[in-house]
């Protein structure tokens, strides 16, 4: 399992503001869990109701879902999320 810092390096650099990544701020404020879950829902919902002939599932969106899920796990440690 990757650490929080390893996973952050895989994210987009364009979100860094003054050397600070917003996800670090969200984590420090205790709101990262909600942000991560909302991001997962956002990327998943982009692919709802789209048949393979109309618009195939976005591989990029699926990778973002995985990335946010891994960040959420790393943020919470090994404990079970209620």
Buried (B, 14 or more C-beta within 10 A) or exposed (E): EEEBEEBBEEBEEEEEEEEEBEBBEBBEEEEBBEBBBEBBEEBBEBBEEEEEEEEEEBEEBEEBBEBBBBBBBBBEEEEEEE
